[in-house]
Amino acid sequence: MKVNETRRRSLLKAISFRVFEVAFEAWVISYFVTVAIAVGIAVLLETTCFILHFIFERVWNKIPYGREVK
């Protein structure tokens, strides 16, 4: 039996993590600049990171290391 993640699952994981990370980064950056600039910077960074994270998840989905099927 082979365990595999669907693209939808990878996408949901990537989106949910990025939403959390954007909020956290905006909160941290807002101590140094205005909130509007902080949110803009965070969204730009996370959009780029989101795309890379999704690709990263799909590549790791092809690697069986560390998975167990019971």
C-alpha positions in Angstrom: 0.0 0.0 0.0 1.3 3.4 -0.9 0.5 6.6 1.1 0.4 9.7 -0.9 -0.9 13.3 -0.3 -3.2 14.9 -2.7 -2.4 18.3 -4.3 -5.4 19.7 -2.4 -4.0 18.6 0.9 -0.6 20.1 0.1 -2.3 23.3 -1.0 -4.3 23.5 2.2 -1.3 22.9 4.4 0.7 25.5 2.5 -2.1 28.1 2.7 -2.9 27.6 6.4 0.8 27.8 7.4 1.3 31.0 5.3 -1.7 32.7 6.8 -0.3 32.1 10.2 3.1 33.2 9.2 1.9 36.4 7.5 0.1 37.5 10.7 3.2 36.7 12.8 5.6 38.5 10.5 3.3 41.6 10.2 3.2 41.7 14.0 7.0 41.5 14.3 7.7 44.0 11.5 5.1 46.5 12.8 7.4 47.3 15.7 9.9 48.8 13.2 7.6 50.4 10.6 3.9 51.3 10.2 1.4 48.5 10.2 0.4 49.1 6.5 4.0 48.7 5.4 4.5 45.7 7.6 1.5 43.9 6.1 2.7 44.8 2.6 6.2 43.4 3.2 4.7 40.3 4.9 2.3 39.6 2.1 5.0 40.0 -0.6 7.4 37.7 1.3 4.8 35.1 2.0 3.4 35.0 -1.5 6.9 34.1 -2.7 7.4 31.6 0.1 4.0 30.1 -0.5 4.9 29.1 -4.0 8.2 27.6 -2.9 6.6 25.8 0.0 3.9 24.2 -2.3 6.6 23.0 -4.7 8.7 21.8 -1.7 5.8 19.8 -0.3 5.1 18.2 -3.7 8.7 17.1 -4.1 8.8 15.7 -0.6 5.6 13.8 -1.3 7.5 11.8 -3.9 10.2 10.8 -1.2 9.2 7.7 0.8 11.7 8.3 3.6 10.1 8.4 7.1 6.7 7.3 6.1 5.1 4.2 7.5 2.0 2.5 6.3 0.2 0.3 8.8 
